[in-house]
Amino acid sequence: MSTTPFFFNATIVYVHDGDTFDVVVDRGTYDYTGSTAHPIPVRILGLNARELAEPGGQEAQANLAELLPVGSQVVLRTVKPDKYNPRWLAAVTFSLVGVDTDLAALLIGKGWAAPWDGNGPKPVPIWPRSA
């Protein structure tokens, strides 16, 4: 039997780097998970971005912060627990100019991240990026 993903509406409270951010999750009926004091970290499923200390890492963080400013809304589709509990691993959808957009596909397509399934060595996107 396969596992059904969970969908959550969430609000961005902090962007850590090019593939990780913190949210407050709205589970409906005044039931919120996390708070601005104790947000939930989320890693974007299906990719790897440069680390902050690597060339391009600060730029990757700035790009994600521009796409997901504090207070913006996203939809998370969790698929499995992340190895760094309590961090969630999730596919992320957000509104880009009024269009629901897959965040991982956008970041990979623009060269900010490399596709990665979580197995083996982490691929690093080319820097400087060509996209």
Backbone as CSV, one residue per row, in Angstrom:
resi,resn,N_x,N_y,N_z,CA_x,CA_y,CA_z,C_x,C_y,C_z
1,MET,0.840,-1.173,0.000,0.000,0.000,0.000,0.888,1.239,0.000
2,SER,0.616,2.185,-0.882,1.413,3.410,-0.933,0.891,4.418,0.086
3,THR,1.767,5.317,0.464,1.411,6.348,1.420,0.804,7.534,0.695
4,THR,-0.319,8.027,1.197,-0.967,9.197,0.633,-0.317,10.447,1.204
5,PRO,0.048,11.399,0.356,0.653,12.625,0.878,-0.369,13.465,1.631
6,PHE,0.118,14.305,2.508,-0.712,15.259,3.226,-0.512,16.627,2.593
7,PHE,-1.578,17.392,2.465,-1.518,18.743,1.926,-1.771,19.738,3.047
8,PHE,-0.963,20.795,3.099,-1.092,21.821,4.127,-0.946,23.202,3.503
9,ASN,-1.768,24.134,3.949,-1.561,25.543,3.632,-0.585,26.079,4.659
10,ALA,0.352,26.918,4.228,1.361,27.422,5.151,1.744,28.852,4.788
11,THR,2.287,29.551,5.780,2.754,30.922,5.613,4.254,30.963,5.848
12,ILE,4.984,31.590,4.935,6.441,31.708,5.049,6.783,32.680,6.182
13,VAL,7.715,32.259,7.055,8.185,33.159,8.110,9.682,33.434,8.017
14,TYR,10.425,32.606,7.259,11.870,32.808,7.155,12.415,31.934,6.027
15,VAL,13.332,32.458,5.233,14.015,31.667,4.203,15.444,31.442,4.674
16,HIS,15.778,30.165,4.876,17.104,29.828,5.408,18.180,29.859,4.329
17,ASP,17.922,29.142,3.230,18.892,29.084,2.126,18.129,28.845,0.837
18,GLY,18.783,28.324,-0.181,18.140,28.158,-1.478,17.169,27.010,-1.594
19,ASP,17.097,26.134,-0.571,16.151,25.014,-0.636,15.448,24.722,0.688
20,THR,15.553,25.633,1.651,14.947,25.404,2.964,14.353,26.703,3.497
21,PHE,13.163,26.610,4.050,12.501,27.778,4.635,11.670,27.330,5.831
22,ASP,11.200,28.287,6.610,10.372,28.009,7.781,8.956,28.517,7.541
23,VAL,7.976,27.782,8.075,6.566,28.131,7.895,5.781,27.976,9.196
24,VAL,4.618,28.602,9.198,3.554,28.292,10.143,2.488,27.609,9.311
25,VAL,2.038,26.431,9.744,1.081,25.623,8.988,-0.329,25.847,9.520
26,ASP,-1.256,26.127,8.599,-2.664,26.291,8.931,-3.356,24.964,8.644
27,ARG,-3.785,24.290,9.720,-4.475,23.012,9.534,-5.984,23.174,9.624
28,GLY,-6.450,24.414,9.621,-7.887,24.684,9.636,-8.444,24.716,11.054
29,THR,-9.630,25.214,11.157,-10.364,25.292,12.427,-9.509,25.822,13.584
30,TYR,-8.788,26.888,13.317,-7.951,27.531,14.341,-6.898,26.604,14.911
31,ASP,-6.484,25.620,14.128,-5.458,24.676,14.557,-4.201,24.954,13.749
32,TYR,-3.220,25.582,14.373,-1.992,25.958,13.690,-0.833,25.136,14.232
33,THR,0.019,24.677,13.342,1.223,23.957,13.734,2.393,24.901,13.566
34,GLY,3.184,24.989,14.595,4.285,25.940,14.566,3.756,27.317,14.910
35,SER,4.626,28.229,15.132,4.277,29.619,15.375,5.454,30.447,14.907
36,THR,5.307,31.749,14.944,6.443,32.574,14.544,7.595,32.390,15.518
37,ALA,7.291,31.969,16.768,8.351,31.698,17.744,8.986,30.333,17.513
38,HIS,8.199,29.370,17.031,8.686,28.004,16.790,8.180,27.499,15.438
39,PRO,8.697,28.068,14.352,8.220,27.652,13.030,8.717,26.259,12.661
40,ILE,8.096,25.699,11.634,8.481,24.383,11.128,9.407,24.569,9.927
41,PRO,10.601,23.979,9.960,11.476,24.049,8.786,11.000,23.076,7.704
42,VAL,11.117,23.508,6.449,10.696,22.695,5.302,11.823,22.694,4.280
43,ARG,12.178,21.497,3.806,13.132,21.369,2.699,12.333,21.003,1.456
44,ILE,12.662,21.639,0.341,11.940,21.414,-0.905,12.319,20.046,-1.478
45,LEU,11.328,19.244,-1.764,11.502,17.900,-2.309,11.997,17.958,-3.748
46,GLY,12.961,17.082,-4.086,13.350,16.868,-5.472,14.492,17.705,-5.990
47,LEU,15.205,18.404,-5.100,16.291,19.249,-5.585,17.350,19.484,-4.516
48,ASN,18.454,20.069,-4.945,19.484,20.555,-4.037,19.985,21.887,-4.569
49,ALA,20.052,22.866,-3.674,20.613,24.180,-4.019,21.974,24.303,-3.348
50,ARG,22.732,25.294,-3.752,24.044,25.534,-3.156,23.898,25.919,-1.684
51,GLU,24.871,25.481,-0.882,24.899,25.849,0.536,25.286,27.315,0.664
52,LEU,24.876,27.942,1.755,25.140,29.372,1.947,26.613,29.735,1.824
53,ALA,27.510,28.870,2.314,28.941,29.166,2.313,29.597,28.929,0.948
54,GLU,28.886,28.294,0.026,29.430,28.026,-1.304,29.216,29.226,-2.226
55,PRO,30.037,29.358,-3.259,29.772,30.402,-4.250,28.354,30.227,-4.809
56,GLY,27.596,31.291,-4.823,26.216,31.238,-5.304,25.201,30.931,-4.227
57,GLY,25.635,30.517,-3.048,24.710,30.171,-1.980,23.889,31.349,-1.481
58,GLN,24.541,32.481,-1.281,23.827,33.685,-0.836,22.835,34.145,-1.911
59,GLU,23.234,34.042,-3.164,22.354,34.430,-4.263,21.142,33.493,-4.355
60,ALA,21.360,32.189,-4.128,20.254,31.227,-4.141,19.262,31.547,-3.023
61,GLN,19.774,31.894,-1.855,18.905,32.281,-0.735,18.109,33.538,-1.094
62,ALA,18.787,34.541,-1.647,18.111,35.788,-2.017,17.031,35.532,-3.066
63,ASN,17.301,34.646,-4.023,16.312,34.307,-5.039,15.078,33.678,-4.406
64,LEU,15.281,32.705,-3.507,14.139,32.048,-2.867,13.371,33.037,-1.998
65,ALA,14.084,33.928,-1.293,13.421,34.932,-0.462,12.597,35.900,-1.317
66,GLU,13.044,36.166,-2.533,12.272,37.031,-3.429,11.020,36.303,-3.925
67,LEU,11.145,35.009,-4.214,9.988,34.226,-4.660,8.981,34.003,-3.530
68,LEU,9.503,33.791,-2.307,8.663,33.492,-1.146,8.920,34.499,-0.033
69,PRO,8.468,35.738,-0.195,8.707,36.716,0.869,7.947,36.347,2.143
70,VAL,8.446,36.826,3.267,7.787,36.581,4.555,6.322,36.989,4.427
71,GLY,5.440,36.105,4.899,4.005,36.350,4.842,3.324,35.744,3.629
72,SER,4.105,35.269,2.647,3.483,34.677,1.464,2.953,33.276,1.783
73,GLN,1.998,32.851,0.975,1.320,31.573,1.176,1.861,30.517,0.222
74,VAL,1.990,29.284,0.730,2.383,28.140,-0.079,1.489,26.958,0.275
75,VAL,1.479,25.970,-0.598,0.829,24.690,-0.308,1.935,23.647,-0.256
76,LEU,1.968,22.893,0.824,2.965,21.840,1.014,2.317,20.481,0.799
77,ARG,3.006,19.608,0.065,2.585,18.206,-0.073,3.707,17.383,0.520
78,THR,3.494,16.936,1.753,4.531,16.155,2.420,4.474,14.728,1.927
79,VAL,5.658,14.100,1.804,5.697,12.736,1.293,6.365,11.766,2.246
80,LYS,7.268,12.273,3.075,7.926,11.416,4.052,8.635,12.310,5.055
81,PRO,8.911,11.793,6.236,9.658,12.603,7.202,11.067,12.868,6.688
82,ASP,11.589,14.030,7.010,12.954,14.361,6.642,13.898,13.751,7.660
83,LYS,15.118,13.451,7.248,16.083,12.850,8.171,16.493,13.816,9.280
84,TYR,16.275,15.109,9.080,16.595,16.100,10.104,15.318,16.544,10.803
85,ASN,14.732,15.654,11.597,13.531,15.939,12.367,13.776,17.171,13.232
86,PRO,12.900,18.130,13.304,11.494,18.143,12.883,11.261,18.701,11.493
87,ARG,12.304,18.845,10.677,12.140,19.414,9.347,11.250,18.521,8.501
88,TRP,10.375,19.141,7.702,9.516,18.429,6.774,10.154,18.436,5.401
89,LEU,9.936,17.375,4.639,10.331,17.282,3.240,9.041,17.368,2.434
90,ALA,8.932,18.366,1.534,7.645,18.571,0.876,7.806,19.152,-0.521
91,ALA,6.881,18.762,-1.394,6.710,19.447,-2.671,5.979,20.744,-2.350
92,VAL,6.334,21.817,-3.047,5.813,23.136,-2.718,5.184,23.773,-3.950
93,THR,3.970,24.268,-3.772,3.282,25.027,-4.815,3.035,26.430,-4.275
94,PHE,3.245,27.423,-5.131,2.973,28.799,-4.730,2.418,29.551,-5.932
95,SER,1.876,30.736,-5.692,1.306,31.532,-6.767,2.365,32.478,-7.316
96,LEU,2.659,32.353,-8.596,3.600,33.228,-9.284,2.819,33.983,-10.354
97,VAL,2.630,35.253,-10.153,1.842,36.101,-11.045,0.461,35.479,-11.275
98,GLY,-0.149,35.004,-10.197,-1.496,34.459,-10.263,-1.605,33.040,-10.791
99,VAL,-0.481,32.374,-11.037,-0.495,31.006,-11.566,0.124,30.068,-10.539
100,ASP,-0.578,28.976,-10.205,-0.007,27.980,-9.302,1.231,27.373,-9.948
101,THR,2.352,27.399,-9.209,3.649,27.029,-9.761,4.346,26.025,-8.863
102,ASP,4.935,24.985,-9.465,5.739,24.013,-8.729,7.101,24.646,-8.454
103,LEU,7.422,24.860,-7.192,8.647,25.566,-6.831,9.895,24.816,-7.278
104,ALA,9.937,23.502,-7.087,11.121,22.727,-7.480,11.370,22.832,-8.985
105,ALA,10.334,22.682,-9.774,10.492,22.769,-11.234,11.005,24.143,-11.639
106,LEU,10.507,25.188,-11.005,10.959,26.540,-11.327,12.432,26.731,-10.976
107,LEU,12.821,26.326,-9.758,14.209,26.510,-9.323,15.187,25.708,-10.181
108,ILE,14.811,24.488,-10.541,15.662,23.665,-11.403,15.728,24.273,-12.801
109,GLY,14.585,24.660,-13.334,14.530,25.224,-14.676,15.322,26.514,-14.831
110,LYS,15.398,27.312,-13.759,16.138,28.580,-13.800,17.601,28.418,-13.386
111,GLY,18.015,27.192,-13.068,19.411,26.940,-12.727,19.791,27.249,-11.287
112,TRP,18.805,27.503,-10.421,19.093,27.772,-9.013,19.296,26.492,-8.206
113,ALA,18.868,25.365,-8.755,18.975,24.086,-8.045,19.202,22.973,-9.054
114,ALA,19.697,21.844,-8.544,19.896,20.651,-9.361,18.899,19.586,-8.923
115,PRO,18.364,18.802,-9.855,17.460,17.722,-9.460,18.185,16.734,-8.552
116,TRP,17.485,16.273,-7.520,18.073,15.295,-6.597,16.968,14.561,-5.875
117,ASP,17.067,13.228,-5.852,16.036,12.419,-5.202,16.374,12.089,-3.752
118,GLY,17.438,12.652,-3.238,17.816,12.403,-1.842,18.761,11.235,-1.672
119,ASN,19.096,10.542,-2.749,19.997,9.392,-2.668,21.339,9.729,-3.312
120,GLY,22.401,9.211,-2.723,23.726,9.421,-3.287,24.247,10.815,-3.007
121,PRO,25.368,11.147,-3.623,25.952,12.470,-3.395,25.019,13.574,-3.903
122,LYS,24.973,14.671,-3.164,24.135,15.796,-3.564,24.741,16.487,-4.783
123,PRO,23.980,16.604,-5.875,24.476,17.357,-7.022,24.450,18.858,-6.691
124,VAL,25.340,19.595,-7.299,25.418,21.029,-7.071,25.106,21.735,-8.389
125,PRO,24.195,22.712,-8.374,23.911,23.425,-9.619,25.131,24.198,-10.104
126,ILE,25.232,24.389,-11.384,26.356,25.106,-11.985,26.354,26.557,-11.494
127,TRP,27.549,27.048,-11.176,27.682,28.452,-10.805,28.868,29.052,-11.521
128,PRO,28.782,30.221,-12.097,27.552,31.012,-12.179,26.513,30.324,-13.053
129,ARG,25.257,30.524,-12.703,24.180,29.843,-13.410,24.019,30.427,-14.802
130,SER,23.579,29.590,-15.720,23.451,30.003,-17.107,22.015,30.377,-17.455
131,ALA,21.066,29.999,-16.597,19.655,30.248,-16.908,19.236,31.655,-16.564
